[in-house]
């Protein structure tokens, strides 16, 4: 198992553009202690079903909110400057970070893969601020918790934070995952976020929780989302296998197992007792 390390209270530059990256989380303690009843309240929230035009993802939309989406990413905006973005992938190249400089071969950013998750998150926010030319607000974590995931999924963590910047103070809660670096030095970062003005955060928490719980991605699309940026080399056949035999595959490497574990353990945030054993949990495998 890999988990996040070195989560700390740190100032972070805002992510204003950079493909509209934000963070989201399936955390029942959403919005820190101001939303201790978020989970119970979420069950009473009425949502209207929304599916992206390309059929790549679906989620529930609260009354009065608007939703747009494609390529398994959904953006929701509320009537009180709330926003929720579900399932954004950010491609990075392993290397030295410089704000405002994109990575090679179409990557969104260059940053060191071995940096702690907190530092990667900081660099992504700094990249957005540099590309937008806007002042960087300060983000202070009120909680940060690692998420245990199989090694094939890299590292994940969830957080709750206060945001102070040019606009009104806000609260955000999120998940950030950094998938393993591939043979070409590229790696994906999975980001989701819910944000609301500070005065409205407590009442918006159950809404955000309900939306997070409603987010669904078809299995094939999620497996593609988790797959390495660079396709791995063809697998070698088993020693002694007959010519023409099927190649050896790595269980869970961007396939059904890793997609299932990510969906259950990260997006839906099921507790260990409900996770199947193949995902590091206690429940029987399906």
Secondary structure as UniProt FT lines:
FT   TURN            18..20
FT   TURN            28..31
FT   HELIX           32..35
FT   TURN            36..37
FT   HELIX           38..42
FT   TURN            43..44
FT   STRAND          47..51
FT   TURN            53..54
FT   STRAND          58..62
FT   TURN            63..64
FT   STRAND          66..70
FT   TURN            71..72
FT   STRAND          73..77
FT   TURN            79..80
FT   STRAND          83..94
FT   TURN            99..100
FT   TURN            105..106
FT   STRAND          109..111
FT   TURN            113..114
FT   HELIX           117..132
FT   STRAND          138..147
FT   HELIX           151..153
FT   STRAND          155..164
FT   STRAND          170..178
FT   TURN            183..184
FT   STRAND          186..197
FT   HELIX           198..200
FT   HELIX           201..214
FT   HELIX           219..226
FT   TURN            239..240
FT   TURN            243..244
FT   TURN            251..252
FT   HELIX           256..262
FT   HELIX           263..267
FT   TURN            272..274
FT   HELIX           277..279
//
